[in-house]
């Protein structure tokens, strides 16, 4: 797992179904939804003030770790998470092989 996700305080806001990181009263999020038997990562948003600090990658690492802990396969609908997966091919075993984005 990415060490950034351990170094920053990410919380799972289950009511809103999003992983959150707050810094200087600004919110970075990775939104998820449960779909059929999977968890879908739908959207990542990081404020400009946090760009380049690895916050988005930490959120993605946390999300994949969460999916593993709750034993859910992953569907990726978010382009950022898709790019993160390309940089971390070891996580591809968590992807629902029956689901293909755009199909």
BELQUI-V816940 format. One record per pair of residues at least 4 apart in sequence whose C-alpha atoms are under 8 Angstrom apart, sorted by the first residue. I is the first residue (numbers start at 1). GAP is how many residues later the second one is. D is the distance in Angstrom with one decimal. If there is no record, write none. Layout:
I	GAP	D
I	GAP	D
//
This chain:
1	4	7.7
1	60	6.1
1	61	7.8
1	64	7.3
2	4	7.5
2	55	7.8
2	56	6.4
2	59	5.8
3	4	6.3
3	55	7.7
4	4	6.2
4	50	7.0
4	51	7.6
4	53	7.8
4	54	5.2
5	4	7.4
5	5	7.0
5	52	8.0
5	53	4.3
5	54	6.6
5	56	6.4
5	57	5.9
8	13	7.7
8	50	7.9
9	12	6.4
10	9	6.5
10	10	5.4
10	11	4.9
10	12	8.0
10	49	7.2
10	52	7.7
11	8	5.6
11	9	5.3
11	10	6.7
12	5	7.3
12	6	6.1
12	7	4.5
12	8	6.3
13	4	5.7
13	5	5.4
13	6	5.9
13	7	6.9
14	4	6.6
17	14	6.1
17	15	5.5
17	16	6.4
18	11	6.2
18	12	5.4
18	13	4.2
18	14	5.6
19	10	5.5
19	11	5.2
19	12	6.4
19	13	7.9
19	40	6.8
19	44	7.3
20	7	6.7
20	8	5.7
20	9	4.6
20	10	6.8
20	39	7.6
21	6	5.8
21	7	5.2
21	8	6.5
21	34	7.9
21	38	7.9
22	4	5.5
22	5	4.6
22	6	6.3
23	4	6.7
26	21	7.0
27	19	7.3
27	20	7.0
28	16	7.7
28	17	5.6
28	18	4.5
28	19	6.2
28	27	7.6
28	28	7.7
29	14	7.9
29	15	5.6
29	16	5.4
29	17	6.6
29	30	7.3
30	11	7.1
30	12	7.5
30	13	5.7
30	14	4.3
30	15	6.5
30	26	7.9
30	29	6.3
30	30	7.3
30	33	7.8
31	10	6.0
31	11	5.6
31	12	5.1
31	13	6.3
32	7	6.7
32	8	5.4
32	9	4.5
32	10	5.5
32	11	7.3
33	6	5.8
33	7	5.2
33	8	6.7
33	9	7.2
34	4	5.9
34	5	4.5
34	6	6.1
35	4	5.9
35	5	6.5
37	35	6.9
37	36	7.4
38	34	5.3
38	35	5.0
38	36	5.7
38	37	6.7
38	58	7.4
39	28	6.9
39	33	6.1
39	34	6.3
39	35	5.1
39	36	6.1
40	34	5.7
40	35	4.4
40	36	5.7
40	37	6.7
41	22	8.0
41	33	7.4
41	34	6.3
41	35	5.2
41	36	5.8
41	37	6.1
41	40	7.4
42	34	6.6
42	35	4.7
42	36	4.8
43	34	7.2
43	35	4.9
43	36	7.9
43	37	7.9
44	12	7.1
44	34	6.7
44	36	6.7
44	37	7.6
45	11	7.6
46	4	6.4
46	5	6.6
46	9	7.3
46	10	6.4
47	4	6.7
50	5	6.8
51	4	7.3
54	4	6.1
55	4	6.2
56	4	6.2
57	4	6.1
57	27	6.8
58	4	6.1
59	4	6.1
60	4	6.2
60	21	6.3
60	24	7.2
61	4	6.2
62	4	6.0
63	4	6.2
64	4	6.2
64	10	7.8
64	27	7.6
64	30	7.8
65	4	6.2
66	4	6.3
67	4	5.9
67	5	5.1
67	6	6.8
67	7	7.0
68	4	6.2
68	5	7.7
68	26	7.3
72	22	7.9
73	21	5.3
73	22	5.5
73	23	5.1
74	20	5.9
74	21	4.6
74	22	5.5
75	20	6.2
75	21	6.1
75	24	6.8
75	26	7.9
76	5	6.7
76	6	6.3
76	19	7.9
76	25	7.1
77	4	7.9
77	5	7.7
77	24	6.7
78	4	6.3
79	4	6.2
80	4	6.2
81	4	6.1
82	4	6.5
83	4	6.7
84	4	6.3
85	4	5.7
85	6	6.6
85	7	6.9
88	4	7.8
91	4	7.5
99	4	7.8
//
